[in-house]
Amino acid sequence: MSKNTKPFSVRARIRSFSFAIQGIKTLFREEDNAKVHVLTAVIVIIGGLYFDISSVEWMLITIAIGFVLVTEIVNTALENICDYLTEETDPLIKRIKDLSAGAVLISALTAIIIGFIIFIPKISSLLEYI
Ligand SMILES: Nc1ncnc2c1ncn2[C@@H]1O[C@H](COP(=O)(O)OP(=O)(O)OP(=O)(O)O)[C@@H](O)[C@H]1O
C-alpha cells in the first residue's frame, strides 16, 4: 500500500472540502430524489420547531436526515460509475443499481419510522386538544 508522503497543508484540506461541497451541489442540482428528501427534511424541521421537540428527538431527526442524504449521495455515485462502465444492459449493473437503490429505500423507511414515532403522538394529542 502506498504511503501518503505529502506534508500536511491547510490549503489542500480547504481544496478537498470545496470538492466535497461541489459533490453536494451536483446532487441537489441533478437528482430529483435528493430534492424530495430536502423538501421532506424542511417539513420535518418546521414540524420539530412547531412541536418544540426535545434535544434527543432533534438528534434522532438529524441522524435520520443525514443517513438518507448520505445513502442518496453514495447511490448517485454508484449509478454514475455504472453508467460510466457501460451503456449496455448488463445483469451485474442491474444488480449493483438495485442494491444501491435498496440502501436508499432502507434509509428512507428508517427515517419515516423515526418521524412517525416522534410526531404521531404529538399530532394525536394536538387533534384531541382541537
Ligand atoms: N445498464 C443497465 N443494465 C441493466 N439494468 C439497468 C441498467 N441501467 C439501469 N438498469 C435498471 O434500471 C433501473 C433504473 O435505472 P436508472 O439508472 O434509471 O436508476 P433510477 O433509480 O431510475 O435513477 P434515478 O436515481 O436517476 O431516478 C435500475 O435500478 C436497474 O434495475
The ligand as an SDF file (V2000), in Angstrom:
LIG
                    3D

 31 33  0  0  0  0  0  0  0  0999 V2000
  -27.0420   -0.8110  -17.7300 N   0  0  0  0  0  0  0  0  0  0  0  0
  -28.0670   -1.4320  -17.1190 C   0  0  0  0  0  0  0  0  0  0  0  0
  -28.2040   -2.7660  -17.1920 N   0  0  0  0  0  0  0  0  0  0  0  0
  -29.2330   -3.3990  -16.6020 C   0  0  0  0  0  0  0  0  0  0  0  0
  -30.1750   -2.8060  -15.8720 N   0  0  0  0  0  0  0  0  0  0  0  0
  -30.1080   -1.4800  -15.7350 C   0  0  0  0  0  0  0  0  0  0  0  0
  -29.0630   -0.7140  -16.3660 C   0  0  0  0  0  0  0  0  0  0  0  0
  -29.2490    0.5880  -16.0490 N   0  0  0  0  0  0  0  0  0  0  0  0
  -30.3360    0.6260  -15.2850 C   0  0  0  0  0  0  0  0  0  0  0  0
  -30.8640   -0.6070  -15.0800 N   0  0  0  0  0  0  0  0  0  0  0  0
  -32.0710   -0.9510  -14.3080 C   0  0  0  0  0  0  0  0  0  0  0  0
  -32.9790    0.1120  -14.3930 O   0  0  0  0  0  0  0  0  0  0  0  0
  -33.2300    0.6590  -13.0900 C   0  0  0  0  0  0  0  0  0  0  0  0
  -33.3290    2.1480  -13.2160 C   0  0  0  0  0  0  0  0  0  0  0  0
  -32.0660    2.6290  -13.6120 O   0  0  0  0  0  0  0  0  0  0  0  0
  -31.6970    4.1490  -13.5210 P   0  0  0  0  0  0  0  0  0  0  0  0
  -30.2420    4.2940  -13.8120 O   0  0  0  0  0  0  0  0  0  0  0  0
  -32.6420    4.9310  -14.3710 O   0  0  0  0  0  0  0  0  0  0  0  0
  -31.9700    4.3670  -11.9790 O   0  0  0  0  0  0  0  0  0  0  0  0
  -33.0590    5.2540  -11.2560 P   0  0  0  0  0  0  0  0  0  0  0  0
  -33.1350    4.7360   -9.8660 O   0  0  0  0  0  0  0  0  0  0  0  0
  -34.3320    5.3260  -12.0580 O   0  0  0  0  0  0  0  0  0  0  0  0
  -32.2580    6.5910  -11.3500 O   0  0  0  0  0  0  0  0  0  0  0  0
  -32.5390    7.9860  -10.6790 P   0  0  0  0  0  0  0  0  0  0  0  0
  -31.9090    7.8840   -9.3150 O   0  0  0  0  0  0  0  0  0  0  0  0
  -31.8090    8.9080  -11.6020 O   0  0  0  0  0  0  0  0  0  0  0  0
  -34.0490    8.1950  -10.6510 O   0  0  0  0  0  0  0  0  0  0  0  0
  -32.0580    0.1840  -12.2250 C   0  0  0  0  0  0  0  0  0  0  0  0
  -32.3700    0.0780  -10.8770 O   0  0  0  0  0  0  0  0  0  0  0  0
  -31.7850   -1.1640  -12.8330 C   0  0  0  0  0  0  0  0  0  0  0  0
  -32.6940   -2.1080  -12.3040 O   0  0  0  0  0  0  0  0  0  0  0  0
  1  2  1  0
  2  3  1  0
  2  7  2  0
  3  4  2  0
  4  5  1  0
  5  6  2  0
  6  7  1  0
  6 10  1  0
  7  8  1  0
  8  9  2  0
  9 10  1  0
 10 11  1  0
 11 12  1  0
 11 30  1  0
 12 13  1  0
 13 14  1  0
 13 28  1  0
 14 15  1  0
 15 16  1  0
 16 17  2  0
 16 18  1  0
 16 19  1  0
 19 20  1  0
 20 21  2  0
 20 22  1  0
 20 23  1  0
 23 24  1  0
 24 25  2  0
 24 26  1  0
 24 27  1  0
 28 29  1  0
 28 30  1  0
 30 31  1  0
M  END
$$$$
